[in-house]
């Protein structure tokens, strides 16, 4: 990620607090009309009235010696930046490369990003019923579509296909060595699952299965038959798209 131009952040400097002499050459949030200040705007008009940059400025709270929090927020979110620069971030170190973002600010932004991802798929577990592939995709798309590494998960279901748990089995480049039937079905047995759905993501954004995906699916379906614990589907999550083995008629149950 490209570092933003500007000096380092000094203790005591806040865009929402006192103005210092060094701030005279940049936009200071305190000097804006009240209706244009991000925090006041949120309080009076609601969070939906704020731009992406204004929301980020509230999280950042302080700027650098040369840029206000609002200017940094605008720069990080302009031209699709919320998607291109922030949505895929999962580690504090990726944010601290930006000048003006120390660990504390980066942790605040990262926490907000993760909350957003979780809220996008949040529903009471006892009301989650997976009867169709699009329901699986809708549940895990916010969590997996921006992941930069492959993750292989299993959705554990009861006899009515209601979710009783979600387990990450492997992370990284998936192959037959990493994803083993014993690991998949161990967690299913321990949680007394009646059936399961396999899910993993393609960071490339293209959800179509590879030869390894097909081979792993066939192995796990066969193991499920032996254990009388059927694999109902394998859903691959891409960027706003998904592939379902069941839907494509490629699941040999």
TORROGU-913649 format. One record per residue (C-alpha): x, y negated, z negated; residue number from 1. Coordinates in Angstrom, 1 decimal. Layout:
@c1: X, c2: Y, c3: Z, num: NUM
...
REM end
This chain:
@c1: 0.0, c2: 0.0, c3: 0.0, num: 1
@c1: 1.4, c2: -3.4, c3: 0.9, num: 2
@c1: 2.4, c2: -5.5, c3: -2.1, num: 3
@c1: 0.7, c2: -8.8, c3: -2.5, num: 4
@c1: 2.8, c2: -11.9, c3: -2.3, num: 5
@c1: 3.3, c2: -13.8, c3: -5.5, num: 6
@c1: 5.2, c2: -14.0, c3: -8.8, num: 7
@c1: 4.8, c2: -11.7, c3: -11.8, num: 8
@c1: 2.0, c2: -12.1, c3: -14.3, num: 9
@c1: 2.9, c2: -13.9, c3: -17.5, num: 10
@c1: 1.4, c2: -13.3, c3: -20.9, num: 11
@c1: -1.4, c2: -15.7, c3: -21.7, num: 12
@c1: -2.3, c2: -16.6, c3: -18.2, num: 13
@c1: -6.0, c2: -15.9, c3: -17.4, num: 14
@c1: -8.2, c2: -17.1, c3: -14.5, num: 15
@c1: -11.0, c2: -17.2, c3: -17.0, num: 16
@c1: -9.1, c2: -19.1, c3: -19.6, num: 17
@c1: -7.0, c2: -22.2, c3: -19.9, num: 18
@c1: -5.5, c2: -23.8, c3: -16.8, num: 19
@c1: -1.7, c2: -24.3, c3: -16.8, num: 20
@c1: 0.5, c2: -26.7, c3: -14.8, num: 21
@c1: 1.7, c2: -23.8, c3: -12.6, num: 22
@c1: -1.9, c2: -23.2, c3: -11.5, num: 23
@c1: -2.4, c2: -26.5, c3: -9.7, num: 24
@c1: -1.5, c2: -25.1, c3: -6.3, num: 25
@c1: -4.0, c2: -22.2, c3: -6.2, num: 26
@c1: -7.6, c2: -21.6, c3: -6.6, num: 27
@c1: -8.5, c2: -21.4, c3: -10.3, num: 28
@c1: -11.8, c2: -19.6, c3: -11.2, num: 29
@c1: -12.3, c2: -22.0, c3: -14.1, num: 30
@c1: -12.3, c2: -24.9, c3: -11.7, num: 31
@c1: -15.0, c2: -23.5, c3: -9.5, num: 32
@c1: -18.6, c2: -24.6, c3: -10.0, num: 33
@c1: -20.3, c2: -22.3, c3: -12.5, num: 34
@c1: -22.6, c2: -20.7, c3: -9.9, num: 35
@c1: -19.5, c2: -19.6, c3: -8.0, num: 36
@c1: -17.6, c2: -18.1, c3: -10.8, num: 37
@c1: -17.8, c2: -14.3, c3: -10.6, num: 38
@c1: -18.6, c2: -13.6, c3: -14.3, num: 39
@c1: -21.2, c2: -16.3, c3: -14.6, num: 40
@c1: -22.7, c2: -15.3, c3: -11.2, num: 41
@c1: -23.0, c2: -11.7, c3: -12.4, num: 42
@c1: -24.7, c2: -12.8, c3: -15.7, num: 43
@c1: -27.2, c2: -15.1, c3: -14.0, num: 44
@c1: -27.9, c2: -13.3, c3: -10.7, num: 45
@c1: -27.0, c2: -9.7, c3: -11.4, num: 46
@c1: -24.1, c2: -7.5, c3: -10.2, num: 47
@c1: -25.7, c2: -7.0, c3: -6.8, num: 48
@c1: -25.3, c2: -10.6, c3: -5.9, num: 49
@c1: -21.5, c2: -10.4, c3: -6.1, num: 50
@c1: -19.1, c2: -9.6, c3: -3.2, num: 51
@c1: -16.7, c2: -6.7, c3: -3.5, num: 52
@c1: -13.9, c2: -9.1, c3: -4.1, num: 53
@c1: -15.8, c2: -10.9, c3: -6.9, num: 54
@c1: -16.5, c2: -7.6, c3: -8.7, num: 55
@c1: -12.9, c2: -6.7, c3: -8.5, num: 56
@c1: -11.9, c2: -10.1, c3: -9.8, num: 57
@c1: -13.9, c2: -9.5, c3: -13.0, num: 58
@c1: -12.1, c2: -6.2, c3: -13.5, num: 59
@c1: -8.7, c2: -7.8, c3: -12.9, num: 60
@c1: -9.5, c2: -10.8, c3: -15.2, num: 61
@c1: -6.1, c2: -12.4, c3: -14.6, num: 62
@c1: -4.1, c2: -13.2, c3: -11.5, num: 63
@c1: -0.5, c2: -13.8, c3: -10.7, num: 64
@c1: 1.5, c2: -17.0, c3: -10.7, num: 65
@c1: 0.6, c2: -17.7, c3: -7.1, num: 66
@c1: -2.9, c2: -16.0, c3: -6.7, num: 67
@c1: -6.0, c2: -16.0, c3: -8.8, num: 68
@c1: -7.8, c2: -12.8, c3: -9.6, num: 69
@c1: -10.5, c2: -13.8, c3: -7.2, num: 70
@c1: -7.9, c2: -14.3, c3: -4.4, num: 71
@c1: -6.4, c2: -10.8, c3: -5.1, num: 72
@c1: -9.9, c2: -9.3, c3: -5.2, num: 73
@c1: -10.7, c2: -10.8, c3: -1.8, num: 74
@c1: -7.5, c2: -9.7, c3: -0.3, num: 75
@c1: -7.9, c2: -6.1, c3: -1.5, num: 76
@c1: -11.5, c2: -5.8, c3: -0.3, num: 77
@c1: -11.5, c2: -7.7, c3: 3.0, num: 78
@c1: -11.7, c2: -6.0, c3: 6.4, num: 79
@c1: -13.0, c2: -2.8, c3: 4.9, num: 80
@c1: -10.4, c2: -2.8, c3: 2.1, num: 81
@c1: -12.7, c2: -1.4, c3: -0.5, num: 82
@c1: -12.8, c2: 1.8, c3: 1.6, num: 83
@c1: -9.3, c2: 1.7, c3: 3.2, num: 84
@c1: -7.3, c2: 0.6, c3: 0.1, num: 85
@c1: -9.3, c2: 1.5, c3: -3.0, num: 86
@c1: -11.8, c2: 4.3, c3: -2.4, num: 87
@c1: -9.1, c2: 6.9, c3: -1.9, num: 88
@c1: -6.9, c2: 5.9, c3: -4.9, num: 89
@c1: -6.8, c2: 8.4, c3: -7.7, num: 90
@c1: -3.6, c2: 7.6, c3: -9.6, num: 91
@c1: -2.5, c2: 4.5, c3: -11.6, num: 92
@c1: 0.8, c2: 4.5, c3: -9.8, num: 93
@c1: -0.9, c2: 3.8, c3: -6.5, num: 94
@c1: -2.3, c2: 0.5, c3: -7.9, num: 95
@c1: 0.7, c2: -0.7, c3: -9.8, num: 96
@c1: 2.6, c2: -1.0, c3: -6.5, num: 97
@c1: 0.6, c2: -4.2, c3: -6.0, num: 98
@c1: 2.2, c2: -7.3, c3: -7.6, num: 99
@c1: 0.1, c2: -8.5, c3: -10.5, num: 100
@c1: -1.4, c2: -5.1, c3: -11.3, num: 101
@c1: 0.2, c2: -3.6, c3: -14.4, num: 102
@c1: -0.8, c2: -0.4, c3: -15.9, num: 103
@c1: -3.6, c2: -1.9, c3: -18.0, num: 104
@c1: -5.3, c2: -3.6, c3: -15.0, num: 105
@c1: -4.7, c2: -0.6, c3: -12.8, num: 106
@c1: -6.3, c2: 1.7, c3: -15.4, num: 107
@c1: -9.3, c2: -0.6, c3: -15.6, num: 108
@c1: -9.8, c2: -0.6, c3: -11.8, num: 109
@c1: -9.2, c2: 3.2, c3: -11.6, num: 110
@c1: -11.8, c2: 3.8, c3: -14.4, num: 111
@c1: -14.3, c2: 1.7, c3: -12.5, num: 112
@c1: -13.7, c2: 3.6, c3: -9.2, num: 113
@c1: -14.1, c2: 7.0, c3: -10.9, num: 114
@c1: -17.3, c2: 5.9, c3: -12.7, num: 115
@c1: -18.7, c2: 4.8, c3: -9.3, num: 116
@c1: -17.9, c2: 8.2, c3: -7.8, num: 117
@c1: -19.5, c2: 10.0, c3: -10.7, num: 118
@c1: -22.6, c2: 7.8, c3: -10.7, num: 119
@c1: -23.1, c2: 8.4, c3: -7.0, num: 120
@c1: -23.7, c2: 12.0, c3: -7.7, num: 121
@c1: -25.1, c2: 11.9, c3: -11.2, num: 122
@c1: -28.2, c2: 13.8, c3: -11.9, num: 123
@c1: -29.4, c2: 15.9, c3: -14.9, num: 124
@c1: -27.9, c2: 19.3, c3: -14.6, num: 125
@c1: -31.1, c2: 21.1, c3: -15.4, num: 126
@c1: -32.7, c2: 19.4, c3: -12.4, num: 127
@c1: -30.0, c2: 20.3, c3: -9.9, num: 128
@c1: -31.3, c2: 23.1, c3: -7.7, num: 129
@c1: -29.3, c2: 24.1, c3: -4.6, num: 130
@c1: -31.5, c2: 25.6, c3: -2.0, num: 131
@c1: -30.1, c2: 23.8, c3: 1.1, num: 132
@c1: -26.5, c2: 23.0, c3: 2.2, num: 133
@c1: -27.3, c2: 19.3, c3: 2.4, num: 134
@c1: -28.0, c2: 19.3, c3: -1.4, num: 135
@c1: -24.6, c2: 20.7, c3: -2.1, num: 136
@c1: -23.0, c2: 18.1, c3: 0.2, num: 137
@c1: -25.0, c2: 15.2, c3: -1.4, num: 138
@c1: -23.9, c2: 16.3, c3: -4.8, num: 139
@c1: -20.1, c2: 16.6, c3: -4.1, num: 140
@c1: -19.6, c2: 14.1, c3: -1.2, num: 141
@c1: -18.9, c2: 11.1, c3: -3.5, num: 142
@c1: -16.4, c2: 13.1, c3: -5.4, num: 143
@c1: -14.6, c2: 14.8, c3: -2.6, num: 144
@c1: -14.8, c2: 12.6, c3: 0.6, num: 145
@c1: -12.0, c2: 10.2, c3: -0.5, num: 146
@c1: -9.7, c2: 12.9, c3: -2.1, num: 147
@c1: -6.3, c2: 12.8, c3: -0.6, num: 148
@c1: -5.6, c2: 16.5, c3: -1.5, num: 149
@c1: -7.6, c2: 19.5, c3: -0.8, num: 150
@c1: -9.6, c2: 20.8, c3: -3.7, num: 151
@c1: -11.4, c2: 24.2, c3: -3.9, num: 152
@c1: -14.4, c2: 24.3, c3: -6.2, num: 153
@c1: -17.1, c2: 26.8, c3: -7.1, num: 154
@c1: -20.6, c2: 25.8, c3: -8.1, num: 155
@c1: -21.9, c2: 28.4, c3: -10.6, num: 156
@c1: -25.6, c2: 29.1, c3: -10.3, num: 157
@c1: -28.2, c2: 30.9, c3: -12.4, num: 158
@c1: -30.9, c2: 33.2, c3: -11.1, num: 159
@c1: -33.0, c2: 30.2, c3: -10.0, num: 160
@c1: -30.0, c2: 28.6, c3: -8.1, num: 161
@c1: -29.7, c2: 25.8, c3: -10.7, num: 162
@c1: -26.2, c2: 24.7, c3: -11.5, num: 163
@c1: -24.6, c2: 25.8, c3: -14.7, num: 164
@c1: -21.1, c2: 24.7, c3: -14.0, num: 165
@c1: -18.6, c2: 23.4, c3: -11.6, num: 166
@c1: -15.0, c2: 24.7, c3: -11.7, num: 167
@c1: -11.9, c2: 23.6, c3: -9.8, num: 168
@c1: -10.0, c2: 26.7, c3: -8.7, num: 169
@c1: -7.2, c2: 25.2, c3: -6.7, num: 170
@c1: -5.7, c2: 21.9, c3: -5.5, num: 171
@c1: -3.3, c2: 21.2, c3: -2.7, num: 172
@c1: -2.9, c2: 23.1, c3: 0.6, num: 173
@c1: -5.3, c2: 26.0, c3: 0.4, num: 174
@c1: -4.3, c2: 29.5, c3: 1.5, num: 175
@c1: -4.9, c2: 33.1, c3: 0.6, num: 176
@c1: -2.1, c2: 32.9, c3: -2.1, num: 177
@c1: -3.6, c2: 30.0, c3: -3.9, num: 178
@c1: -7.3, c2: 30.9, c3: -3.7, num: 179
@c1: -7.6, c2: 34.4, c3: -5.1, num: 180
@c1: -10.9, c2: 36.3, c3: -5.6, num: 181
@c1: -9.9, c2: 37.1, c3: -9.2, num: 182
@c1: -9.7, c2: 33.4, c3: -10.1, num: 183
@c1: -13.0, c2: 32.6, c3: -8.5, num: 184
@c1: -15.0, c2: 35.4, c3: -10.0, num: 185
@c1: -13.3, c2: 35.2, c3: -13.5, num: 186
@c1: -14.9, c2: 31.8, c3: -14.2, num: 187
@c1: -18.2, c2: 33.0, c3: -12.7, num: 188
@c1: -18.3, c2: 36.0, c3: -15.0, num: 189
@c1: -17.3, c2: 34.0, c3: -18.1, num: 190
@c1: -20.1, c2: 31.6, c3: -17.5, num: 191
@c1: -22.6, c2: 34.3, c3: -16.7, num: 192
@c1: -23.3, c2: 33.0, c3: -13.2, num: 193
@c1: -25.8, c2: 34.9, c3: -11.0, num: 194
@c1: -24.5, c2: 33.5, c3: -7.7, num: 195
@c1: -22.0, c2: 30.9, c3: -6.5, num: 196
@c1: -21.3, c2: 28.4, c3: -3.7, num: 197
@c1: -17.8, c2: 27.7, c3: -2.5, num: 198
@c1: -16.9, c2: 24.1, c3: -1.8, num: 199
@c1: -13.7, c2: 22.4, c3: -0.6, num: 200
@c1: -12.8, c2: 19.2, c3: 1.1, num: 201
@c1: -10.7, c2: 18.3, c3: 4.2, num: 202
@c1: -8.8, c2: 15.0, c3: 3.6, num: 203
@c1: -8.6, c2: 14.6, c3: 7.4, num: 204
@c1: -12.3, c2: 13.8, c3: 7.3, num: 205
@c1: -13.1, c2: 16.6, c3: 9.8, num: 206
@c1: -15.1, c2: 19.3, c3: 8.0, num: 207
@c1: -14.8, c2: 22.0, c3: 10.7, num: 208
@c1: -13.3, c2: 25.2, c3: 9.2, num: 209
@c1: -9.7, c2: 26.4, c3: 9.9, num: 210
@c1: -8.8, c2: 30.0, c3: 10.5, num: 211
@c1: -7.7, c2: 30.2, c3: 6.8, num: 212
@c1: -11.0, c2: 28.8, c3: 5.7, num: 213
@c1: -12.8, c2: 31.5, c3: 7.6, num: 214
@c1: -10.5, c2: 34.2, c3: 6.2, num: 215
@c1: -10.8, c2: 33.0, c3: 2.6, num: 216
@c1: -14.6, c2: 32.9, c3: 2.9, num: 217
@c1: -14.8, c2: 36.4, c3: 4.3, num: 218
@c1: -12.6, c2: 37.7, c3: 1.4, num: 219
@c1: -14.7, c2: 36.0, c3: -1.3, num: 220
@c1: -18.0, c2: 37.1, c3: 0.3, num: 221
@c1: -16.8, c2: 40.7, c3: 0.3, num: 222
@c1: -15.7, c2: 40.4, c3: -3.4, num: 223
@c1: -19.1, c2: 38.9, c3: -4.3, num: 224
@c1: -20.9, c2: 41.9, c3: -2.8, num: 225
@c1: -18.8, c2: 44.3, c3: -4.8, num: 226
@c1: -19.5, c2: 42.4, c3: -8.0, num: 227
@c1: -23.2, c2: 41.9, c3: -7.2, num: 228
@c1: -22.6, c2: 38.1, c3: -7.5, num: 229
@c1: -23.4, c2: 36.8, c3: -4.0, num: 230
@c1: -21.6, c2: 33.9, c3: -2.4, num: 231
@c1: -24.5, c2: 31.9, c3: -1.0, num: 232
@c1: -22.5, c2: 29.4, c3: 1.1, num: 233
@c1: -19.2, c2: 27.8, c3: 1.7, num: 234
@c1: -19.5, c2: 24.0, c3: 2.2, num: 235
@c1: -16.6, c2: 22.0, c3: 3.6, num: 236
@c1: -16.8, c2: 18.2, c3: 2.8, num: 237
@c1: -15.4, c2: 15.7, c3: 5.2, num: 238
@c1: -15.7, c2: 11.9, c3: 5.4, num: 239
@c1: -19.4, c2: 11.5, c3: 5.4, num: 240
@c1: -20.0, c2: 14.8, c3: 7.1, num: 241
@c1: -20.0, c2: 18.5, c3: 6.0, num: 242
@c1: -19.9, c2: 22.0, c3: 7.5, num: 243
@c1: -21.9, c2: 24.8, c3: 6.0, num: 244
@c1: -21.0, c2: 28.4, c3: 6.8, num: 245
@c1: -24.6, c2: 29.4, c3: 6.0, num: 246
@c1: -26.1, c2: 26.7, c3: 8.2, num: 247
@c1: -23.8, c2: 27.6, c3: 11.1, num: 248
@c1: -24.7, c2: 31.3, c3: 10.8, num: 249
@c1: -21.1, c2: 32.1, c3: 10.0, num: 250
@c1: -21.6, c2: 33.6, c3: 6.5, num: 251
@c1: -21.7, c2: 37.3, c3: 6.6, num: 252
@c1: -23.7, c2: 38.1, c3: 3.5, num: 253
REM end
